[in-house]
Amino acid sequence: MHSLCLKPKEHHRIQKGHLWVFSNELADVPHNIASGETVKLFTHDRKFMGTGFYNPHSLISVRLLSRKDEQPDRDFFRKKFLEALKLRDIIYRSEETNAWRLIHGESDGLPGLIVDRFNQGIVVQAFSAGMDIHLQLICDVLQELLNPCIIIVRNESPLRELEGLTLYKDVIRGDRSDMIQTIHDAGITYEVNLFEGQKTGFFLDQRENRRIIRKFAENAELLDVFTNDGGFALNALYGGARSAILVDASREALERADRNAQLNNFKEYSLVAADAFDTLDQMVESKESFNLVVLDPPSFTRSRKNLPGALKAYKRLNKLGLQLVKSGGFLATASCSHHVSEEDFLQSIHQAALSAGCQLRLVHKNSQPFDHPVLLAMPETGYLKFACFYVTR
């Protein structure tokens, strides 16, 4: 392995547990190191810090894999996967769910790698050049440990372009006839298209938050905005909601939500294929109202420079949502934008409430579920914010 040295005083953050080394933190770098190659990292005075993947084309030049002098070989990945499996076996029982995230990147010691399990299907995402090079080995070990009927690679994230990697998706193992898997989660059944659904096929990160909705759903009229596969609406109907309106701009997503509602024998729901902001504007103008409004938008910003615009969008979205909540009803709202802090997120909702002329009481606050752990040394591994409010006027 090639050896790289940090500049003076640039080791402190890494020493405290962070796993990324940025390009401006490295001293001279040899020009013959290939993208994705495994390297050894040292402090400026040659103290060993670990091994990791190097990429000359990325702002994140080194992603640390180990604090030991070891290669990412079959035994390395097998050990990491078994450690992750042990945690998931503790936190999830098979009768509770058969779908969970096995590898959450840096938090599971595998920077740039996501692995989600859906029943007998596995979906893999590689966000770094090093993980991309090792995909075949990764799939071999997953096949050995889990024996899935299908392994799909969903390498479509724009984050790959920051690493100089191409975007694609492919069935690596198994037959395409198995790309649709049926999963169960806390009493609800979903049909998941692992090849066509968003991200890895289904959003697992709102698992616990979807269940919380049941507490506020009895006899409620629900509006579920950015519904995607219908997770929040289905949980509300499971919890006794009288009716649900599911809004999403994607007709394909609504078709999946419709199929999921049918699988669970829910009937009191309707689908709206339209832009969320336009739909909310029209509902406010028509003076519609609901006992429970759920807002689960996509990320409004992928960079810190666009943060002011994102916060304006959150304020506008939540103001519209609050205008539709009956006094004595509930607003459930989320942000998956990493660059939006919890403080900024809650402040934007507070401003929305002032503008909408209502009072909010925070009754529940949460983040991402147990299978999406957060590495304390890396705030970047925590991204999801979720809050439920009791609304009065």
C-alpha positions in Angstrom: 0.0 0.0 0.0 1.1 3.6 -0.7 1.5 5.8 2.4 0.0 9.3 2.8 0.8 11.9 5.4 -1.4 14.5 6.9 -0.2 18.1 7.1 0.8 19.4 10.5 -2.0 19.6 13.1 -4.5 18.0 10.7 -4.8 14.7 12.6 -6.9 15.8 15.5 -10.4 15.3 13.9 -9.3 11.9 12.6 -7.9 11.0 16.0 -11.2 11.7 17.6 -13.0 9.2 15.3 -13.9 11.0 12.1 -13.3 8.9 9.0 -12.9 11.4 6.2 -9.7 13.1 5.2 -10.1 16.1 2.9 -7.8 16.9 0.0 -6.4 20.1 1.6 -5.4 18.1 4.7 -2.9 15.9 3.0 0.8 16.6 2.5 2.4 15.7 -0.9 0.5 12.9 -2.7 2.2 10.6 -5.2 0.7 10.8 -8.7 0.7 7.0 -9.2 -2.1 6.2 -6.7 -5.2 4.9 -8.6 -8.7 6.0 -7.7 -10.1 3.6 -5.1 -6.8 2.2 -4.1 -6.2 1.3 -0.4 -3.6 3.4 1.3 -2.0 3.8 4.7 -2.5 7.1 6.5 0.0 8.7 8.9 0.3 11.9 10.9 2.8 14.5 9.8 5.4 13.0 12.2 4.8 9.5 10.8 2.5 8.0 13.4 0.2 5.4 11.9 -3.5 6.3 11.8 -5.1 3.6 9.7 -5.9 2.3 6.2 -8.5 3.6 3.8 -9.6 4.2 0.3 -8.0 7.0 -1.7 -9.6 9.1 -4.5 -7.7 11.9 -6.2 -10.9 13.1 -7.9 -12.9 13.7 -4.7 -12.9 16.4 -2.0 -12.9 13.5 0.4 -9.5 12.2 -0.5 -9.3 9.3 2.1 -12.1 7.3 3.7 -10.8 5.4 6.6 -11.7 1.7 6.9 -9.6 0.6 9.8 -7.3 1.9 12.6 -5.3 -1.3 12.0 -2.9 -2.2 9.2 -5.3 -4.4 7.3 -6.6 -4.8 3.7 -10.3 -4.8 2.7 -10.3 -8.5 1.7 -12.9 -11.2 2.1 -12.2 -11.7 5.8 -12.4 -7.9 6.4 -15.9 -7.6 4.8 -17.1 -10.8 6.4 -16.1 -9.5 9.9 -17.8 -6.1 9.3 -21.0 -7.7 7.9 -21.2 -10.1 10.9 -20.8 -7.2 13.3 -23.6 -5.4 11.6 -25.8 -8.5 11.5 -25.4 -9.0 15.2 -26.7 -5.5 15.9 -29.7 -6.0 13.6 -30.5 -9.4 15.1 -30.7 -7.7 18.5 -32.9 -4.8 17.5 -35.3 -6.5 15.1 -37.2 -9.8 15.4 -38.3 -11.7 12.3 -42.0 -11.5 13.3 -41.7 -7.7 13.6 -40.1 -7.0 10.2 -38.2 -8.7 7.4 -36.7 -5.5 6.0 -33.8 -3.5 7.5 -30.6 -1.7 6.7 -27.6 -3.9 7.2 -24.9 -1.4 6.4 -25.2 2.3 7.1 -21.9 3.5 5.6 -19.5 5.1 8.1 -21.7 4.2 11.1 -21.0 0.5 10.4 -17.3 1.0 9.6 -17.8 0.8 5.8 -17.6 4.4 4.4 -19.4 4.8 1.2 -21.4 1.6 1.3 -25.2 1.1 1.9 -26.8 -2.4 2.1 -30.5 -2.9 2.6 -32.3 -6.2 3.0 -35.9 -6.7 1.8 -37.1 -10.2 2.7 -35.0 -12.4 0.3 -33.6 -9.4 -1.7 -30.5 -7.3 -1.1 -29.9 -3.9 -2.5 -26.4 -2.4 -2.5 -25.2 1.2 -3.1 -21.6 2.3 -3.4 -20.8 6.0 -3.0 -17.0 5.8 -3.0 -14.5 4.6 -5.6 -13.0 2.1 -3.2 -16.3 0.4 -2.5 -17.1 0.4 -6.2 -13.9 -1.5 -6.9 -14.8 -4.1 -4.3 -18.5 -4.6 -5.3 -18.1 -8.1 -6.6 -16.3 -9.2 -3.4 -19.0 -7.5 -1.3 -21.7 -9.3 -3.2 -19.9 -12.6 -2.8 -19.7 -12.2 1.0 -23.4 -11.1 1.2 -24.4 -14.1 -0.9 -22.4 -16.4 1.4 -23.8 -14.9 4.7 -27.4 -14.2 3.7 -28.1 -16.4 0.7 -30.5 -13.9 -0.9 -32.4 -14.8 -4.1 -31.4 -11.6 -5.7 -28.8 -8.8 -5.3 -29.3 -5.5 -7.0 -26.9 -2.6 -7.3 -28.6 0.8 -7.3 -25.7 3.1 -8.1 -27.8 6.1 -9.3 -27.0 8.7 -6.6 -25.4 12.0 -7.8 -23.0 11.6 -4.9 -21.2 9.1 -7.1 -20.4 11.8 -9.6 -18.4 13.6 -6.9 -16.2 10.5 -6.9 -15.8 10.4 -10.6 -18.1 7.4 -10.9 -20.8 6.5 -13.4 -24.5 6.1 -12.6 -26.2 2.8 -13.2 -28.3 0.0 -11.8 -28.1 -3.7 -12.4 -29.1 -7.1 -11.2 -25.8 -8.7 -10.0 -27.1 -12.0 -8.6 -30.3 -13.9 -9.2 -33.3 -13.4 -11.6 -35.2 -10.2 -12.4 -38.4 -12.1 -11.6 -37.4 -11.7 -7.9 -36.9 -7.9 -8.0 -40.4 -7.4 -6.4 -40.3 -8.5 -2.8 -43.1 -8.5 -0.2 -42.1 -7.2 3.2 -43.9 -6.8 6.5 -43.4 -4.2 9.1 -45.4 -4.0 12.4 -48.5 -5.5 10.9 -48.4 -3.8 7.5 -47.5 -5.5 4.2 -45.7 -3.7 1.4 -44.8 -4.8 -2.1 -41.4 -3.3 -2.9 -39.9 -3.0 -6.3 -36.1 -3.2 -5.6 -35.2 -2.1 -9.2 -37.6 0.7 -9.8 -38.5 2.1 -6.4 -36.8 5.2 -5.0 -33.3 4.9 -3.5 -33.0 1.2 -2.6 -36.6 0.5 -3.3 -38.3 1.7 -0.1 -37.6 4.3 2.6 -36.7 2.3 5.7 -35.5 5.3 7.7 -39.1 6.4 8.6 -40.0 3.0 10.1 -40.4 4.1 13.8 -41.9 7.4 12.8 -44.6 5.9 10.6 -45.7 3.8 13.6 -45.9 6.8 15.9 -48.6 8.2 13.5 -51.0 5.5 14.7 -51.2 7.3 18.1 -52.8 10.4 16.5 -54.8 8.6 13.8 -57.9 7.2 15.5 -61.0 8.6 13.7 -58.8 11.1 11.9 -59.1 12.5 8.4 -55.5 12.4 7.2 -53.5 14.2 4.5 -50.2 12.5 3.6 -48.0 14.7 1.4 -45.0 13.3 -0.4 -46.5 9.9 0.3 -44.2 7.8 -1.9 -45.2 4.2 -1.2 -47.9 5.3 1.2 -46.2 4.3 4.5 -47.5 7.1 6.7 -51.1 6.8 5.3 -51.1 3.0 5.7 -50.0 3.3 9.3 -52.7 6.0 10.0 -55.4 3.7 8.4 -54.0 0.8 10.5 -54.4 3.1 13.5 -58.0 3.8 12.8 -58.1 6.8 10.5 -61.5 7.4 8.9 -59.9 8.5 5.6 -56.6 9.4 3.9 -55.6 11.5 1.0 -52.2 10.5 -0.5 -50.4 13.2 -2.5 -47.3 12.6 -4.6 -46.0 14.1 -7.9 -45.0 10.6 -9.1 -47.8 8.5 -10.6 -45.5 5.4 -10.3 -45.2 6.0 -6.5 -48.9 6.4 -6.2 -49.5 3.1 -8.1 -47.2 1.4 -5.5 -49.1 3.1 -2.7 -52.4 2.0 -4.2 -51.1 -1.6 -4.4 -49.9 -1.5 -0.8 -53.3 -0.2 0.4 -55.0 -3.0 -1.4 -52.6 -5.6 0.0 -53.7 -4.4 3.5 -57.5 -4.3 2.6 -57.7 -0.5 3.2 -60.5 1.2 1.3 -61.0 4.7 2.7 -58.3 6.5 0.8 -57.8 8.6 -2.4 -54.8 9.4 -4.5 -53.7 12.8 -5.8 -51.0 12.9 -8.5 -49.8 16.5 -8.4 -47.1 18.9 -7.1 -47.3 19.1 -3.3 -47.0 22.9 -3.0 -49.7 23.4 -5.7 -52.0 20.9 -4.1 -51.6 22.5 -0.6 -52.2 26.0 -2.0 -55.4 24.8 -3.6 -56.6 23.1 -0.4 -55.9 26.2 1.7 -57.8 28.3 -0.8 -60.7 25.8 -0.7 -60.6 25.9 3.1 -60.2 22.2 3.5 -59.1 20.9 6.9 -57.8 17.6 8.4 -57.2 16.2 11.9 -53.7 15.0 10.9 -51.3 16.3 8.2 -48.1 14.5 7.4 -45.3 16.2 5.5 -42.3 14.0 4.4 -40.5 15.9 1.6 -37.4 15.0 -0.2 -34.2 16.8 0.7 -34.4 20.5 -0.2 -30.7 21.0 -0.3 -27.6 18.8 -1.0 -25.1 21.6 -0.1 -24.7 24.1 2.7 -24.6 27.0 0.3 -28.3 26.4 -0.5 -29.3 26.2 3.1 -31.2 29.6 3.2 -33.4 28.5 0.3 -34.1 25.2 1.9 -35.2 26.8 5.2 -37.6 29.1 3.2 -39.0 26.0 1.5 -39.5 24.2 4.9 -41.2 27.3 6.3 -43.5 27.6 3.3 -44.4 23.9 3.3 -45.1 23.8 7.0 -47.1 27.0 6.9 -49.4 25.5 4.2 -49.6 22.2 6.2 -50.5 24.1 9.4 -53.2 26.1 7.6 -54.9 22.7 6.9 -54.8 21.3 10.4 -57.9 21.7 12.5 -57.5 23.2 15.9 -56.9 20.3 18.2 -55.3 18.3 15.3 -51.7 17.2 14.6 -48.9 18.1 12.2 -46.2 15.5 11.6 -43.3 16.9 9.7 -39.8 15.7 8.6 -36.5 16.8 7.1 -34.0 14.4 5.5 -31.6 17.3 4.6 -28.3 16.6 6.3 -27.3 20.3 6.1 -30.5 21.4 7.9 -29.8 21.2 11.7 -32.5 20.2 14.1 -32.4 23.7 15.5 -32.9 25.3 12.1 -35.6 22.8 11.2 -37.6 23.5 14.4 -37.1 27.2 14.0 -38.5 27.1 10.5 -41.6 25.3 11.8 -42.0 27.9 14.6 -41.8 30.7 12.1 -44.4 28.9 10.0 -46.7 28.6 13.0 -46.4 32.3 13.7 -47.2 33.1 10.1 -50.2 30.6 10.1 -51.5 32.1 13.3 -51.5 28.9 15.4 -49.8 27.6 18.5 -47.7 24.5 18.5 -46.9 22.0 21.3 -44.2 19.5 20.4 -45.4 16.1 21.6 -42.9 13.9 19.9 -39.4 14.3 18.4 -37.3 11.6 16.7 -34.6 10.9 14.2 -33.6 7.9 12.2 -34.2 4.3 13.3 -32.0 1.7 15.0 -30.7 0.3 11.8 -29.4 3.7 10.7 -27.0 4.4 13.6 -25.2 7.6 14.1 -21.4 7.8 14.6 -20.9 10.5 17.3 -17.6 11.5 15.8 -19.3 12.1 12.4 -22.4 14.3 12.5 -22.7 13.6 8.8 -24.1 10.2 9.6 -27.2 11.8 11.2 -29.6 13.4 8.8 -33.3 12.7 9.6 -35.4 15.0 11.7 -39.0 14.2 12.6 -41.5 16.1 14.9 -45.2 15.8 15.8 -47.1 18.9 17.0 -50.4 19.4 18.7 -52.0 22.4 16.9 -54.4 24.9 18.4 -55.7 28.3 17.4 
